């Protein structure tokens, strides 16, 4: 069975991407877009906070304070 991690070049390539590797987990090469991940989490009723944009540290702090608060 071919593994992309048997090739050192592919290992370096994968290091630049969001790939989780562990000897305990099978490598499936699944990559999700944000909307796909949201749909999957919603299917299993995992709560997802709505995102906000922060342009500086103060705004980021104010956004973070809102996590977990019910509106």
PDB file of N, CA, C and O in Angstrom:
ATOM      1  N   UNK A   1       0.839  -1.173   0.000  1.00  0.00           N
ATOM      2  CA  UNK A   1       0.000   0.000   0.000  1.00  0.00           C
ATOM      3  C   UNK A   1       0.885   1.238   0.000  1.00  0.00           C
ATOM      4  O   UNK A   1       1.832   1.325   0.783  1.00  0.00           O
ATOM      5  N   UNK A   2       0.589   2.182  -0.860  1.00  0.00           N
ATOM      6  CA  UNK A   2       1.376   3.397  -0.966  1.00  0.00           C
ATOM      7  C   UNK A   2       1.026   4.350   0.153  1.00  0.00           C
ATOM      8  O   UNK A   2      -0.148   4.578   0.444  1.00  0.00           O
ATOM      9  N   UNK A   3       2.028   4.896   0.768  1.00  0.00           N
ATOM     10  CA  UNK A   3       1.828   5.927   1.779  1.00  0.00           C
ATOM     11  C   UNK A   3       2.612   7.152   1.363  1.00  0.00           C
ATOM     12  O   UNK A   3       3.785   7.054   1.003  1.00  0.00           O
ATOM     13  N   UNK A   4       1.964   8.312   1.412  1.00  0.00           N
ATOM     14  CA  UNK A   4       2.669   9.533   1.025  1.00  0.00           C
ATOM     15  C   UNK A   4       3.829   9.823   1.966  1.00  0.00           C
ATOM     16  O   UNK A   4       4.737  10.576   1.611  1.00  0.00           O
ATOM     17  N   UNK A   5       3.814   9.230   3.175  1.00  0.00           N
ATOM     18  CA  UNK A   5       4.875   9.488   4.136  1.00  0.00           C
ATOM     19  C   UNK A   5       6.062   8.545   3.975  1.00  0.00           C
ATOM     20  O   UNK A   5       7.045   8.644   4.710  1.00  0.00           O
ATOM     21  N   UNK A   6       5.967   7.629   3.007  1.00  0.00           N
ATOM     22  CA  UNK A   6       7.128   6.792   2.727  1.00  0.00           C
ATOM     23  C   UNK A   6       8.118   7.558   1.860  1.00  0.00           C
ATOM     24  O   UNK A   6       9.261   7.130   1.706  1.00  0.00           O
ATOM     25  N   UNK A   7       7.706   8.659   1.303  1.00  0.00           N
ATOM     26  CA  UNK A   7       8.539   9.499   0.463  1.00  0.00           C
ATOM     27  C   UNK A   7       8.919  10.758   1.252  1.00  0.00           C
ATOM     28  O   UNK A   7       8.030  11.520   1.632  1.00  0.00           O
ATOM     29  N   UNK A   8      10.217  11.001   1.510  1.00  0.00           N
ATOM     30  CA  UNK A   8      10.614  12.170   2.313  1.00  0.00           C
ATOM     31  C   UNK A   8      10.143  13.492   1.723  1.00  0.00           C
ATOM     32  O   UNK A   8       9.820  14.415   2.471  1.00  0.00           O
ATOM     33  N   UNK A   9      10.099  13.604   0.397  1.00  0.00           N
ATOM     34  CA  UNK A   9       9.638  14.844  -0.224  1.00  0.00           C
ATOM     35  C   UNK A   9       8.178  15.106   0.123  1.00  0.00           C
ATOM     36  O   UNK A   9       7.802  16.241   0.414  1.00  0.00           O
ATOM     37  N   UNK A  10       7.353  14.059   0.094  1.00  0.00           N
ATOM     38  CA  UNK A  10       5.933  14.205   0.417  1.00  0.00           C
ATOM     39  C   UNK A  10       5.748  14.542   1.888  1.00  0.00           C
ATOM     40  O   UNK A  10       4.812  15.260   2.241  1.00  0.00           O
ATOM     41  N   UNK A  11       6.621  14.039   2.748  1.00  0.00           N
ATOM     42  CA  UNK A  11       6.537  14.369   4.170  1.00  0.00           C
ATOM     43  C   UNK A  11       6.763  15.856   4.367  1.00  0.00           C
ATOM     44  O   UNK A  11       6.044  16.498   5.133  1.00  0.00           O
ATOM     45  N   UNK A  12       7.767  16.419   3.674  1.00  0.00           N
ATOM     46  CA  UNK A  12       8.010  17.859   3.780  1.00  0.00           C
ATOM     47  C   UNK A  12       6.848  18.644   3.200  1.00  0.00           C
ATOM     48  O   UNK A  12       6.470  19.680   3.746  1.00  0.00           O
ATOM     49  N   UNK A  13       6.282  18.172   2.115  1.00  0.00           N
ATOM     50  CA  UNK A  13       5.142  18.841   1.502  1.00  0.00           C
ATOM     51  C   UNK A  13       3.957  18.845   2.464  1.00  0.00           C
ATOM     52  O   UNK A  13       3.287  19.866   2.623  1.00  0.00           O
ATOM     53  N   UNK A  14       3.702  17.728   3.090  1.00  0.00           N
ATOM     54  CA  UNK A  14       2.580  17.616   4.015  1.00  0.00           C
ATOM     55  C   UNK A  14       2.792  18.460   5.266  1.00  0.00           C
ATOM     56  O   UNK A  14       1.823  18.899   5.885  1.00  0.00           O
ATOM     57  N   UNK A  15       4.034  18.691   5.641  1.00  0.00           N
ATOM     58  CA  UNK A  15       4.314  19.490   6.828  1.00  0.00           C
ATOM     59  C   UNK A  15       3.831  20.919   6.659  1.00  0.00           C
ATOM     60  O   UNK A  15       3.586  21.609   7.648  1.00  0.00           O
ATOM     61  N   UNK A  16       3.691  21.371   5.432  1.00  0.00           N
ATOM     62  CA  UNK A  16       3.225  22.724   5.183  1.00  0.00           C
ATOM     63  C   UNK A  16       1.706  22.807   5.112  1.00  0.00           C
ATOM     64  O   UNK A  16       1.166  23.882   4.852  1.00  0.00           O
ATOM     65  N   UNK A  17       1.021  21.729   5.330  1.00  0.00           N
ATOM     66  CA  UNK A  17      -0.433  21.696   5.258  1.00  0.00           C
ATOM     67  C   UNK A  17      -1.013  21.227   6.584  1.00  0.00           C
ATOM     68  O   UNK A  17      -0.291  20.723   7.444  1.00  0.00           O
ATOM     69  N   UNK A  18      -2.297  21.392   6.741  1.00  0.00           N
ATOM     70  CA  UNK A  18      -2.977  20.984   7.969  1.00  0.00           C
ATOM     71  C   UNK A  18      -3.252  19.488   7.934  1.00  0.00           C
ATOM     72  O   UNK A  18      -4.388  19.069   7.709  1.00  0.00           O
ATOM     73  N   UNK A  19      -2.240  18.696   8.150  1.00  0.00           N
ATOM     74  CA  UNK A  19      -2.373  17.243   8.144  1.00  0.00           C
ATOM     75  C   UNK A  19      -1.944  16.732   9.517  1.00  0.00           C
ATOM     76  O   UNK A  19      -0.847  17.037   9.986  1.00  0.00           O
ATOM     77  N   UNK A  20      -2.806  15.961  10.148  1.00  0.00           N
ATOM     78  CA  UNK A  20      -2.483  15.378  11.446  1.00  0.00           C
ATOM     79  C   UNK A  20      -1.921  13.993  11.205  1.00  0.00           C
ATOM     80  O   UNK A  20      -2.555  13.163  10.553  1.00  0.00           O
ATOM     81  N   UNK A  21      -0.741  13.742  11.726  1.00  0.00           N
ATOM     82  CA  UNK A  21      -0.144  12.422  11.566  1.00  0.00           C
ATOM     83  C   UNK A  21       0.112  11.815  12.941  1.00  0.00           C
ATOM     84  O   UNK A  21       0.563  12.494  13.864  1.00  0.00           O
ATOM     85  N   UNK A  22      -0.176  10.567  13.054  1.00  0.00           N
ATOM     86  CA  UNK A  22       0.064   9.829  14.285  1.00  0.00           C
ATOM     87  C   UNK A  22       0.201   8.362  13.916  1.00  0.00           C
ATOM     88  O   UNK A  22      -0.522   7.864  13.052  1.00  0.00           O
ATOM     89  N   UNK A  23       1.116   7.678  14.561  1.00  0.00           N
ATOM     90  CA  UNK A  23       1.275   6.248  14.301  1.00  0.00           C
ATOM     91  C   UNK A  23       0.057   5.465  14.774  1.00  0.00           C
ATOM     92  O   UNK A  23      -0.184   4.348  14.317  1.00  0.00           O
ATOM     93  N   UNK A  24      -0.723   6.060  15.703  1.00  0.00           N
ATOM     94  CA  UNK A  24      -1.900   5.387  16.240  1.00  0.00           C
ATOM     95  C   UNK A  24      -3.145   5.568  15.380  1.00  0.00           C
ATOM     96  O   UNK A  24      -4.128   4.847  15.551  1.00  0.00           O
ATOM     97  N   UNK A  25      -3.109   6.532  14.449  1.00  0.00           N
ATOM     98  CA  UNK A  25      -4.277   6.811  13.623  1.00  0.00           C
ATOM     99  C   UNK A  25      -3.996   6.451  12.169  1.00  0.00           C
ATOM    100  O   UNK A  25      -2.887   6.671  11.682  1.00  0.00           O
ATOM    101  N   UNK A  26      -4.973   5.909  11.480  1.00  0.00           N
ATOM    102  CA  UNK A  26      -4.767   5.613  10.059  1.00  0.00           C
ATOM    103  C   UNK A  26      -4.717   6.902   9.250  1.00  0.00           C
ATOM    104  O   UNK A  26      -5.431   7.856   9.556  1.00  0.00           O
ATOM    105  N   UNK A  27      -3.878   6.933   8.221  1.00  0.00           N
ATOM    106  CA  UNK A  27      -3.776   8.103   7.348  1.00  0.00           C
ATOM    107  C   UNK A  27      -4.839   7.986   6.278  1.00  0.00           C
ATOM    108  O   UNK A  27      -4.803   7.062   5.466  1.00  0.00           O
ATOM    109  N   UNK A  28      -5.788   8.911   6.265  1.00  0.00           N
ATOM    110  CA  UNK A  28      -6.869   8.852   5.289  1.00  0.00           C
ATOM    111  C   UNK A  28      -6.779   9.983   4.286  1.00  0.00           C
ATOM    112  O   UNK A  28      -7.434   9.920   3.245  1.00  0.00           O
ATOM    113  N   UNK A  29      -5.999  11.008   4.553  1.00  0.00           N
ATOM    114  CA  UNK A  29      -5.849  12.100   3.609  1.00  0.00           C
ATOM    115  C   UNK A  29      -7.108  12.923   3.426  1.00  0.00           C
ATOM    116  O   UNK A  29      -7.352  13.447   2.338  1.00  0.00           O
ATOM    117  N   UNK A  30      -7.911  13.046   4.473  1.00  0.00           N
ATOM    118  CA  UNK A  30      -9.150  13.806   4.372  1.00  0.00           C
ATOM    119  C   UNK A  30      -8.853  15.280   4.653  1.00  0.00           C
ATOM    120  O   UNK A  30      -8.211  15.631   5.643  1.00  0.00           O
ATOM    121  N   UNK A  31      -9.335  16.115   3.761  1.00  0.00           N
ATOM    122  CA  UNK A  31      -9.220  17.555   3.955  1.00  0.00           C
ATOM    123  C   UNK A  31     -10.612  18.143   3.816  1.00  0.00           C
ATOM    124  O   UNK A  31     -11.310  17.869   2.840  1.00  0.00           O
ATOM    125  N   UNK A  32     -11.018  18.946   4.784  1.00  0.00           N
ATOM    126  CA  UNK A  32     -12.343  19.543   4.769  1.00  0.00           C
ATOM    127  C   UNK A  32     -12.249  21.048   4.614  1.00  0.00           C
ATOM    128  O   UNK A  32     -11.356  21.693   5.163  1.00  0.00           O
ATOM    129  N   UNK A  33     -13.183  21.594   3.859  1.00  0.00           N
ATOM    130  CA  UNK A  33     -13.344  23.041   3.836  1.00  0.00           C
ATOM    131  C   UNK A  33     -14.121  23.433   5.091  1.00  0.00           C
ATOM    132  O   UNK A  33     -14.762  22.596   5.726  1.00  0.00           O
ATOM    133  N   UNK A  34     -14.056  24.709   5.434  1.00  0.00           N
ATOM    134  CA  UNK A  34     -14.727  25.165   6.648  1.00  0.00           C
ATOM    135  C   UNK A  34     -16.223  24.854   6.611  1.00  0.00           C
ATOM    136  O   UNK A  34     -16.781  24.403   7.612  1.00  0.00           O
ATOM    137  N   UNK A  35     -16.875  25.087   5.476  1.00  0.00           N
ATOM    138  CA  UNK A  35     -18.316  24.839   5.404  1.00  0.00           C
ATOM    139  C   UNK A  35     -18.627  23.348   5.536  1.00  0.00           C
ATOM    140  O   UNK A  35     -19.675  22.984   6.069  1.00  0.00           O
ATOM    141  N   UNK A  36     -17.724  22.473   5.054  1.00  0.00           N
ATOM    142  CA  UNK A  36     -17.945  21.037   5.175  1.00  0.00           C
ATOM    143  C   UNK A  36     -17.799  20.597   6.628  1.00  0.00           C
ATOM    144  O   UNK A  36     -18.579  19.780   7.119  1.00  0.00           O
ATOM    145  N   UNK A  37     -16.802  21.141   7.305  1.00  0.00           N
ATOM    146  CA  UNK A  37     -16.604  20.807   8.720  1.00  0.00           C
ATOM    147  C   UNK A  37     -17.796  21.286   9.543  1.00  0.00           C
ATOM    148  O   UNK A  37     -18.263  20.579  10.436  1.00  0.00           O
ATOM    149  N   UNK A  38     -18.287  22.489   9.241  1.00  0.00           N
ATOM    150  CA  UNK A  38     -19.451  23.016   9.953  1.00  0.00           C
ATOM    151  C   UNK A  38     -20.677  22.144   9.766  1.00  0.00           C
ATOM    152  O   UNK A  38     -21.422  21.897  10.714  1.00  0.00           O
ATOM    153  N   UNK A  39     -20.886  21.679   8.544  1.00  0.00           N
ATOM    154  CA  UNK A  39     -22.025  20.812   8.261  1.00  0.00           C
ATOM    155  C   UNK A  39     -21.907  19.487   9.019  1.00  0.00           C
ATOM    156  O   UNK A  39     -22.893  18.991   9.564  1.00  0.00           O
ATOM    157  N   UNK A  40     -20.708  18.922   9.050  1.00  0.00           N
ATOM    158  CA  UNK A  40     -20.474  17.666   9.759  1.00  0.00           C
ATOM    159  C   UNK A  40     -20.700  17.832  11.264  1.00  0.00           C
ATOM    160  O   UNK A  40     -21.350  16.997  11.893  1.00  0.00           O
ATOM    161  N   UNK A  41     -20.163  18.909  11.836  1.00  0.00           N
ATOM    162  CA  UNK A  41     -20.343  19.148  13.267  1.00  0.00           C
ATOM    163  C   UNK A  41     -21.810  19.414  13.602  1.00  0.00           C
ATOM    164  O   UNK A  41     -22.299  18.959  14.637  1.00  0.00           O
ATOM    165  N   UNK A  42     -22.513  20.142  12.740  1.00  0.00           N
ATOM    166  CA  UNK A  42     -23.936  20.415  12.968  1.00  0.00           C
ATOM    167  C   UNK A  42     -24.751  19.121  12.935  1.00  0.00           C
ATOM    168  O   UNK A  42     -25.717  18.973  13.683  1.00  0.00           O
ATOM    169  N   UNK A  43     -24.360  18.193  12.071  1.00  0.00           N
ATOM    170  CA  UNK A  43     -25.066  16.910  11.968  1.00  0.00           C
ATOM    171  C   UNK A  43     -25.074  16.181  13.308  1.00  0.00           C
ATOM    172  O   UNK A  43     -26.054  15.526  13.661  1.00  0.00           O
ATOM    173  N   UNK A  44     -23.978  16.300  14.048  1.00  0.00           N
ATOM    174  CA  UNK A  44     -23.866  15.638  15.349  1.00  0.00           C
ATOM    175  C   UNK A  44     -24.122  16.595  16.507  1.00  0.00           C
ATOM    176  O   UNK A  44     -23.787  16.304  17.655  1.00  0.00           O
ATOM    177  N   UNK A  45     -24.724  17.744  16.188  1.00  0.00           N
ATOM    178  CA  UNK A  45     -25.135  18.743  17.180  1.00  0.00           C
ATOM    179  C   UNK A  45     -23.997  19.240  18.064  1.00  0.00           C
ATOM    180  O   UNK A  45     -24.174  19.468  19.261  1.00  0.00           O
ATOM    181  N   UNK A  46     -22.838  19.402  17.458  1.00  0.00           N
ATOM    182  CA  UNK A  46     -21.700  19.984  18.157  1.00  0.00           C
ATOM    183  C   UNK A  46     -21.842  21.502  18.046  1.00  0.00           C
ATOM    184  O   UNK A  46     -21.901  22.027  16.934  1.00  0.00           O
ATOM    185  N   UNK A  47     -21.898  22.221  19.172  1.00  0.00           N
ATOM    186  CA  UNK A  47     -22.075  23.669  19.093  1.00  0.00           C
ATOM    187  C   UNK A  47     -20.853  24.352  18.474  1.00  0.00           C
ATOM    188  O   UNK A  47     -19.709  24.040  18.804  1.00  0.00           O
ATOM    189  N   UNK A  48     -21.127  25.285  17.576  1.00  0.00           N
ATOM    190  CA  UNK A  48     -20.070  26.015  16.883  1.00  0.00           C
ATOM    191  C   UNK A  48     -20.297  27.504  17.122  1.00  0.00           C
ATOM    192  O   UNK A  48     -21.351  28.027  16.759  1.00  0.00           O
ATOM    193  N   UNK A  49     -19.329  28.199  17.726  1.00  0.00           N
ATOM    194  CA  UNK A  49     -19.517  29.640  17.929  1.00  0.00           C
ATOM    195  C   UNK A  49     -19.467  30.378  16.592  1.00  0.00           C
ATOM    196  O   UNK A  49     -18.713  30.009  15.692  1.00  0.00           O
ATOM    197  N   UNK A  50     -20.279  31.423  16.479  1.00  0.00           N
ATOM    198  CA  UNK A  50     -20.227  32.250  15.283  1.00  0.00           C
ATOM    199  C   UNK A  50     -18.921  33.022  15.288  1.00  0.00           C
ATOM    200  O   UNK A  50     -18.460  33.467  16.338  1.00  0.00           O
ATOM    201  N   UNK A  51     -18.341  33.177  14.144  1.00  0.00           N
ATOM    202  CA  UNK A  51     -17.059  33.865  14.051  1.00  0.00           C
ATOM    203  C   UNK A  51     -17.206  35.369  13.955  1.00  0.00           C
ATOM    204  O   UNK A  51     -18.229  35.878  13.497  1.00  0.00           O
ATOM    205  N   UNK A  52     -16.196  36.062  14.381  1.00  0.00           N
ATOM    206  CA  UNK A  52     -16.102  37.509  14.269  1.00  0.00           C
ATOM    207  C   UNK A  52     -14.708  37.858  13.786  1.00  0.00           C
ATOM    208  O   UNK A  52     -13.779  37.060  13.909  1.00  0.00           O
ATOM    209  N   UNK A  53     -14.570  39.043  13.243  1.00  0.00           N
ATOM    210  CA  UNK A  53     -13.276  39.512  12.771  1.00  0.00           C
ATOM    211  C   UNK A  53     -12.709  40.488  13.788  1.00  0.00           C
ATOM    212  O   UNK A  53     -13.407  41.390  14.252  1.00  0.00           O
ATOM    213  N   UNK A  54     -11.442  40.305  14.129  1.00  0.00           N
ATOM    214  CA  UNK A  54     -10.743  41.231  15.026  1.00  0.00           C
ATOM    215  C   UNK A  54      -9.515  41.746  14.302  1.00  0.00           C
ATOM    216  O   UNK A  54      -8.762  40.978  13.704  1.00  0.00           O
ATOM    217  N   UNK A  55      -9.322  43.042  14.362  1.00  0.00           N
ATOM    218  CA  UNK A  55      -8.209  43.663  13.657  1.00  0.00           C
ATOM    219  C   UNK A  55      -7.051  44.043  14.578  1.00  0.00           C
ATOM    220  O   UNK A  55      -6.010  44.507  14.112  1.00  0.00           O
ATOM    221  N   UNK A  56      -7.231  43.846  15.880  1.00  0.00           N
ATOM    222  CA  UNK A  56      -6.147  44.118  16.821  1.00  0.00           C
ATOM    223  C   UNK A  56      -6.384  43.296  18.089  1.00  0.00           C
ATOM    224  O   UNK A  56      -7.398  42.609  18.214  1.00  0.00           O
ATOM    225  N   UNK A  57      -5.457  43.372  19.007  1.00  0.00           N
ATOM    226  CA  UNK A  57      -5.535  42.578  20.227  1.00  0.00           C
ATOM    227  C   UNK A  57      -6.737  42.907  21.086  1.00  0.00           C
ATOM    228  O   UNK A  57      -7.352  42.014  21.669  1.00  0.00           O
ATOM    229  N   UNK A  58      -7.080  44.201  21.168  1.00  0.00           N
ATOM    230  CA  UNK A  58      -8.222  44.604  21.996  1.00  0.00           C
ATOM    231  C   UNK A  58      -9.521  44.024  21.437  1.00  0.00           C
ATOM    232  O   UNK A  58     -10.347  43.507  22.188  1.00  0.00           O
ATOM    233  N   UNK A  59      -9.699  44.110  20.118  1.00  0.00           N
ATOM    234  CA  UNK A  59     -10.894  43.539  19.493  1.00  0.00           C
ATOM    235  C   UNK A  59     -10.930  42.023  19.668  1.00  0.00           C
ATOM    236  O   UNK A  59     -11.998  41.459  19.908  1.00  0.00           O
ATOM    237  N   UNK A  60      -9.781  41.354  19.553  1.00  0.00           N
ATOM    238  CA  UNK A  60      -9.716  39.904  19.738  1.00  0.00           C
ATOM    239  C   UNK A  60     -10.141  39.521  21.158  1.00  0.00           C
ATOM    240  O   UNK A  60     -10.841  38.528  21.355  1.00  0.00           O
ATOM    241  N   UNK A  61      -9.717  40.307  22.133  1.00  0.00           N
ATOM    242  CA  UNK A  61     -10.089  40.055  23.523  1.00  0.00           C
ATOM    243  C   UNK A  61     -11.602  40.185  23.703  1.00  0.00           C
ATOM    244  O   UNK A  61     -12.222  39.356  24.369  1.00  0.00           O
ATOM    245  N   UNK A  62     -12.196  41.221  23.111  1.00  0.00           N
ATOM    246  CA  UNK A  62     -13.640  41.429  23.232  1.00  0.00           C
ATOM    247  C   UNK A  62     -14.422  40.305  22.554  1.00  0.00           C
ATOM    248  O   UNK A  62     -15.453  39.869  23.067  1.00  0.00           O
ATOM    249  N   UNK A  63     -13.941  39.841  21.417  1.00  0.00           N
ATOM    250  CA  UNK A  63     -14.589  38.719  20.727  1.00  0.00           C
ATOM    251  C   UNK A  63     -14.478  37.458  21.572  1.00  0.00           C
ATOM    252  O   UNK A  63     -15.452  36.719  21.714  1.00  0.00           O
ATOM    253  N   UNK A  64     -13.303  37.206  22.134  1.00  0.00           N
ATOM    254  CA  UNK A  64     -13.091  35.995  22.941  1.00  0.00           C
ATOM    255  C   UNK A  64     -13.966  35.992  24.185  1.00  0.00           C
ATOM    256  O   UNK A  64     -14.418  34.934  24.623  1.00  0.00           O
ATOM    257  N   UNK A  65     -14.211  37.171  24.761  1.00  0.00           N
ATOM    258  CA  UNK A  65     -15.066  37.253  25.951  1.00  0.00           C
ATOM    259  C   UNK A  65     -16.497  36.820  25.644  1.00  0.00           C
ATOM    260  O   UNK A  65     -17.218  36.378  26.539  1.00  0.00           O
ATOM    261  N   UNK A  66     -16.905  36.945  24.393  1.00  0.00           N
ATOM    262  CA  UNK A  66     -18.286  36.606  24.027  1.00  0.00           C
ATOM    263  C   UNK A  66     -18.488  35.097  23.867  1.00  0.00           C
ATOM    264  O   UNK A  66     -19.633  34.644  23.875  1.00  0.00           O
ATOM    265  N   UNK A  67     -17.432  34.310  23.723  1.00  0.00           N
ATOM    266  CA  UNK A  67     -17.583  32.858  23.560  1.00  0.00           C
ATOM    267  C   UNK A  67     -18.278  32.277  24.777  1.00  0.00           C
ATOM    268  O   UNK A  67     -17.934  32.598  25.915  1.00  0.00           O
ATOM    269  N   UNK A  68     -19.237  31.440  24.534  1.00  0.00           N
ATOM    270  CA  UNK A  68     -19.939  30.774  25.614  1.00  0.00           C
ATOM    271  C   UNK A  68     -21.116  31.551  26.152  1.00  0.00           C
ATOM    272  O   UNK A  68     -21.894  31.011  26.938  1.00  0.00           O
ATOM    273  N   UNK A  69     -21.273  32.803  25.757  1.00  0.00           N
ATOM    274  CA  UNK A  69     -22.412  33.594  26.222  1.00  0.00           C
ATOM    275  C   UNK A  69     -23.604  33.340  25.322  1.00  0.00           C
ATOM    276  O   UNK A  69     -23.466  33.271  24.101  1.00  0.00           O
ATOM    277  N   UNK A  70     -24.762  33.203  25.917  1.00  0.00           N
ATOM    278  CA  UNK A  70     -25.972  33.021  25.122  1.00  0.00           C
ATOM    279  C   UNK A  70     -26.547  34.389  24.812  1.00  0.00           C
ATOM    280  O   UNK A  70     -26.574  35.287  25.654  1.00  0.00           O
ATOM    281  N   UNK A  71     -27.004  34.517  23.578  1.00  0.00           N
ATOM    282  CA  UNK A  71     -27.554  35.813  23.155  1.00  0.00           C
ATOM    283  C   UNK A  71     -29.047  35.836  23.265  1.00  0.00           C
ATOM    284  O   UNK A  71     -29.674  36.848  22.951  1.00  0.00           O
TER     285      UNK A  71
END
